[in-house]
Amino acid sequence: MGTEVKQKQIKELLQKLNLSINKFAGLVYEALYDDDDKEAEQKLAENIKKQLQRKTTKEEVLDSYLDILAEQPSYQALNLDKVRSQFVNHSCLNDDITMSLTELSGELDKLI
């Protein structure tokens, strides 16, 4: 999945879970840090807002946000039947097949 698809997924999930960026930032901050710093949470909220718009946001960051959302009881209560996709490299696939599958996956993501 590409960055834009993951950004769209996160935005849709936030809407379905009725979470503002500020509330989501609180969840992310709680998952990453042990302290309770409202000012740092506010800065994180600003960063998240930017990360959900920039095409240069690293997919790993977005993956961590999706993981945090998926752990929420309200997410599980929605029964979204979504399985988180994740690339796993297999030694049985040569590089040509892997590249073809990656391209196909990207094309399918655009259709969604």
Buried (B, 14 or more C-beta within 10 A) or exposed (E): BBBEBBBBBBEEBBEEBEBEBBBBBBBBBEEEEEEEEEEEBBEBBEBBEEBBEEEEBEBEBBBBBBEBBEEBEEBEEEEEEEEEEEEEEEEEEEEEEEEEEEEEBEEEBEEE
